[in-house]
Amino acid sequence: MATGVFGPERASVEARTLRPDRWWLPPLTTFVVFAAFIVYSTWRAFSGDDYYAAPYISPFYSPCLTDNCVEGSNDFGSPIGWWGLSPALIILIFPLGFRLSCYYYRKAYYRAFWLSPPACSVAEPHSKYTGETRFPLIFQNIHRWFLYAAAVVALILTYDVVLAFRDENEDWGHMGLGTVILLANVVLIWLYTLSCHSCRHVIGGRLRNFSRHPVRYKAWTLVSRLNRNHPQWAWLSLFSVALADFYVYLLATGAFDDPRFF
């Protein structure tokens, strides 16, 4: 049986691993955090309420496009008025699809949930590997199209931050703690989106001569720098979007009033 890199079968290694470190800790942490986020986001997406506390709207529900949106939350009208389920189910498919097909997230949940493999130099329980060339993982190639959709959602969330500089009576020139939280969230979302590998390729890919495209070269250089910290932006934006939603939920349920700075 061939055991080399280019052999037709896997290397024959009897030991599961020879690593003395706690190699299982990173995939376990990833599993716990991702599972917690999935449970939380599923609950919030299907709840269909407590997502708007003027002037703040949860990023899970923006833009709200149905007839059953809370009054004041549908800044873009109700083009999908016939939708009877939670408004979040229309929007979340785009940022969720972007994250699920993200190159970094693939690595993270492949290791944490499918043990493929759970860590470097650790054997995986699967007898064969077909990669992303067959159903259903071949649909991961749709990542670039989800990038475009996620960028549109990020623009809308940026617009929400602008509106957050109002008070509950829609008077401008106010800023509360919610404004700061939504602002931090949208900054992290943009950092995660712009640092994406597909974004980097869209900006600078297929160029044979950068000197003829100085603007794209500068943009590609900036995105390449952001790309170095793409995993960090992925984690931070995951936490920030959940925090922003939870903060709006607390305000909407009357748990406390939004502290105002001015």
MARDOZA-456611 format. One record per residue: residue in one letter; x, y, z of N, C-alpha, C, O in turn. Coordinates in steps of 0.1 Angstrom, whole numbers, plus 5000, padded with zeros to 4 digits. Each point is the difference from the previous one (the first is absolute). Example, Ala and Ser with C-alpha at 12.3 -4.5 7.8 and 13.67 -1.06 7.14 Angstrom:
<atoms>
a513249435078499150125000500950125000501050005007
s498650114986500950115000499250115008500550115001
</atoms>
This chain:
<atoms>
m500849885000499250125000500950125000500950025008
a498850074983500850134999499650095012498850015003
t502250045003499850095011500550144998499950085009
g500649954980500650144997498950104998498849965000
v501650164998499050114998499249984987498850035000
f501849914990499349984988499549854998499649964989
g500449975022499549865000498550004999499350105003
p500149794992498549994999499349995012498850015000
e501949965012499349985012500650085011501150064998
r498349945014500550075011501249935006500249884998
a500650205009501249945006499549915011499150025007
s501649874995499749905010500650035013501249975003
v498150105006500550045013499149945011498850035000
e501749895008499249935010499650095011498950005005
a502050095000499750095011499150114996500150064989
r498949975019499150114997500750134999499850094992
t501249935017500850125000501249985009499949935010
l501250134987501250005009500250145007501050025006
r498050074992500150135006499850005015499049945004
p501950125003499950005015499250125005499750015012
d500050094979499350125004498549975000499549904996
r499750205009498649995000499450054987499450104998
w500849814992499650034986498550014999499550064990
w499849885019498549994999499450135005498850024998
l501950075009499450125006499550104990498950045001
p501949994988499450104990498849954993499050074999
p500949804996498849964994498849995009498850024997
l501549945016498950005010499550145003498850015001
t502050085000499650145002499250054989498950075002
t501549904986499350044988498649945000499050074996
f501049805007498749935000499050075010498850024997
v501750015015499150055010499550144996498850035002
v502150064993499750134997499050004988499050075000
f501349864990499249994988498649945003499050064996
a501049845012498749945004499250105008498850014998
a501850065011499350105008499450114991498950055002
f501950004988499550104991498949954992499050074997
i501149804998498949944992498750005008498950034995
v501249925017498850005009499450145002498850024999
y502150075004499550145003499450064988498850055000
s501949944988499550074988498749934995499150074995
t500849805007498849934996498850055008498950024995
w501349995018498950055009499650144996498850034999
r502250064999499650134996499450024987499150084997
a501449834993499450014987498649964999499250064993
f500449845014498749955000499050075010498849984999
s501850095010499150075010499150104993498850015003
g501850074988499250104992499650125008499150074996
d501449965016499750115008501150055008501149945000
d498750185006501150065009501350034992501149965005
y498850094983501250034992500150154997500950044992
y498250045013500050144997499750085012499049995007
a502050104996499850105011500550134995501250035000
a497950064996500350124993501250085007499950025012
p501150014980500149994986500949884995500550004989
y499649905020500949884997499249894994498949965005
i501749974985499449884995501149895000501150034997
s498549855007500949895001500649974986499350004990
p502049975010500649964987499449874994500249974989
f499249955020499449884995498750024992499649924992
y499850205010498850034993500050124990499050054996
s502250005001500250114992500549964986501049934999
p498350114990498850085000498749925002500049884996
c499150185011498749935002499150044988499750114998
l499849784995499450034987498549944999499549994989
t499949985022498749935000498950095006500450105006
d498449874993498950075005499949995015499550095007
n501149804999499949985014501250065008500249965011
c500550134982501150065007499550105011498950064998
v501949955012499650105011500050144994500850034992
e498250055012499950144995501350075002500650015011
g499950054978501250085000501249924996501150064998
s498849815001501249924997500249974985501149964996
n497950074996500149974986500350134992499150054993
d502149995008500550124993500049994984499950104993
f500149775003500049984985498649954995499949944989
g499150085019498749964996499749855002500749935008
s498350024986499649865002499849934986498949964997
p502250024996499949944986499749855001499549944990
i500750005022499649865001498949995011500149935010
g498950144987498950015010499349875003499449985010
w500649934980499349875001500649905010499449905004
w501950135000500749915009499449995013499850115007
g499849784998499349995013500949955011499550005012
l501749954985500949965011500850115005499850124996
s501249855012500950105006500750074989500649944991
p499550205009500750084990501549964999500650024990
a499949935021501549975000500349894991501149994995
l498049925002500249884992500350044986500649924992
i499050205004500250054986501550054999500649984990
i499850095020501350075000501249915004501150014994
l498749915016501149935006500749904990501149965002
i498149994988500649914991501250054993500949924996
f499250215002501150064992501350015009501049954996
p499050125016501250005008500449865005501149965002
l497849955001500349875004500749914989500949935003
g498550094985500749934989501450044997500849924997
f499450215005501450064998500949945011501249964996
r498450035016500949945011500249854998501149955002
l497849984995500149864999500949954989500749905000
s499350184989500949974988501450075001500849984991
c499450095019501350075002501149905002499849905006
y501450134988501149905000500449985015500349885003
y499850225005500449985014499049925007500349905007
y498450134992499049935007499949864996499749915008
r500550064979500149864996501049925007499749895006
k501550164995501049945008499649985014500249895006
a499250215000499649995014499049905003500149915009
y498750094983499049905004500249874994499549905004
y501350094985500449864995500849935012499749885002
r501250195004500749945011499249985013500149895006
a499150214997499349995013498849915000499749935010
f499650074978498749925000500249874992499349905004
w501550094986500149884992501349935002500249894995
l500750175013501349945004500849964987500449894998
s499750214993500649974987501150104996499850094992
p501449895014500349925012499850095012499950134998
p500149825014499850095012501250095003499850115006
a501449854989501250085002501149954991499949894995
c501150195004501249954992500649885006500250005012
s500249914980500749885005499149915009500549925008
v498250094990499149925008499149934990499450064991
a500549815010499249924991498550035001499550045010
e499949964978498550025000499349874999500549914995
p498250095009499349875000499449964987499549894999
h500650204991499449974987500949914991501350025001
s498149894992500849904993500550064986501049954995
k498350155000500350064988499750155000499350055008
y501350024982499950144999499750044986500949974991
t498050105006499750044987500150154998499750064989
g500650015022500150154999498750074997499049955004
e501150164988498850084997499749984985499550104994
t500749795001499749974986498749934997499649984989
r499749985022498849934999498950065009500350085008
f498549884989498850045008500249955014500349895002
p499450195008499550145000501050115000499850124998
l501549845006501050105002500450084988500750105001
i499049854987500350074988499450145000500450094993
f498549935015499350125000500850115008499650125000
q501549845006500850105007500650104990500450115003
n499649854984500650094990499150124997500450094993
i498549915013499150124998500450115009499350115001
h501849885006500550105010500150144995499650095006
r500949924982500250134994498750084998499950125003
w499049814993498750064998499450045014499350105001
f501049825009499550045014500850125004499550085008
l501849944988500850125003499350124995499950105008
y499649904980499350124995498750035008499750125003
a499649785000498850025008500350055014499350095006
a501849855000500450055014500450145000499850075009
a500949974980500450144999498850104999500050105006
v498949864988498850085000499450005014499550115004
v500549785003499450005013500950095009499550075009
a501849934989500950085008499750154998500150085009
l499649964978499750134997498750055007499950115005
i499149804996498750025006500350025015499450095007
l501449834999500450015014500750135003499850065011
t501049994980500650135001499050115000500150095008
y498949894984498950105000499350005013499650115005
d500249775001499449995013500850085011499450065009
v501949934990500850075009499850154999500050085010
v499949974978499750144998498750045006499950115007
l499149814992498750035006500049995015499250055007
a501849874998500249995015500550125007500050015012
f500350104980500450135006498850085001500150135000
r498749815001498850075004499549955013500549905005
d498550175000499449955012498749934997499749984988
e499549985021498749924998499050094992499049954995
n501250185005499150094993500550044987499550094993
e501649855002500650024987500750134999500150064989
d500350005022500750135000501549965000500549925007
w500250154984501449974997500950075011499650085008
g501749874992501050065010500049935013500550065010
h499149814991500049935012500949874998500149954989
m500550015022500749875000499949935013500250065011
g499449814988499949925012500949885000500849994990
l499249935020500849885000499749914989500949944994
g497850065002499649914988500750054988500449924991
t499850215007500750064988501449945000500549964989
v500250045022501449965001500049854996500949964993
i498249965013500049854997499849974986500649924994
l498450155000499749984985501150054992500349934989
l500450175014501150064993501249905000500649974990
a499749985022501149905002499749874992500949944994
n497850025006499649884993500250024985500549914993
v499150205001500150024986501450024995500449964989
v500550105020501450014997500649864999500849974990
l498949945019500549865000499549924989500749924994
i498050115002499549924989500650054987500349914991
w500050225007500750044988501549955000500449964989
l500250035022501449955001500049854996500949954993
y498149985012499949854996499649994986500649914993
t498550175001499649994986501250044991500249934990
l500450185013501150044991501249925001500850004990
s499449935021501249925001499849864994500949915001
c497950064994499749874994500949974988500450094993
h500049785006500949964989499350034986500750044991
s498049945008499450034988500050154996500150034989
c499750055021500150144998501450044995500150084991
r500949865015501450034995500149964986500750074992
h498849825004500149954986499250094991500450034988
v498450015016499250094992500750134997499950054988
i500850005022500750134998501349994992500250084991
g500649825011501349994994500249874991501149994995
g497949935005500249874992500050034985499450094995
r501349824998500050004985500750124994499950034988
l500850055020500850114995501449954997500749945009
r499850084979501349964996501150115003501249975001
n498350155000501050115002499450105010499150084996
f501349925016499550095010500350154997499350095003
s501849934990500550144997498950074991500050125000
r499349814992499050064992498650025007499150064995
h500849895017498850015008500450055014499849935010
p500750194992500550055013498950015010500349975012
v498550064985498950015010499749875005499849985012
r500049924979499749865004501149945008499849935009
y501450114987501249955008500050055014500349925009
k499450214993499950055014498949945008500249975012
a498750014981498849935007500449865003499749955011
w500949984980500449865002501049995012500049915008
t501050194993500950005010499450025014500349935010
l498750164991499250025012499349885004500049965012
v499349984979499249885003500949885004499649925008
s501650074986500949905003500550015015500249905006
r500050234998500450025014498849965009500349945011
l498550094986498949965008499849855000499649945010
n500850004979499849854998500949925010499649895004
r501550175000500949935010499249975013500349905006
n498850194998499249985012498649964998499150025008
h500749914980498649964997499449915010498850035004
p501949885002499349915011499650095012499049975006
q501950124998499650095011498750084997499250015009
w500850054979498850084997498749914999498950045004
a501349834992498949914999499449975014498850015002
w502149975008499649975013499450135007498949995005
l501850124993499550125007498650054994499250045008
s500749954979498750044994498949905004498850045001
l501549845001499049905005499550045013498850005003
f502150045006499650045014499350134999499050025007
s501450074985499450145000498650004995499250075005
v500549844985498750004994499049945010498950045001
a501649865007499149945010499850105011498950015006
l502250064998499850105011499150124996499250045008
a500950004979499250114995498549965001499150075004
d500649814991498749955000499449985015498950045002
f502049915006499549985014499850135007499150015008
y501750094989499850145006498750064996499250055008
v500549944979498750054995498849925006499050055004
y501249824998499049915006499750055015498950015004
l502250025003499850055014499250135000499250025009
l501250074982499250134999498649984997499150065005
a500749854985498649984995499149935010498850035001
t501849895008499249935010499950095013499349965010
g501350164990499950095011500949965012499750045011
a501349894987500949965010500750125007500350005012
f500050104979500650125005499950114989499749964988
d500650165015500050114990501450024994501049985007
d499050064981501350024993500750125006499550115000
p501749875006500850125005500350104989500649954990
r499250175012500350104990501250095004500150045011
f500849974979501250085003499750154997500550095007
f498849944982499650134997498850004990499450104996
</atoms>
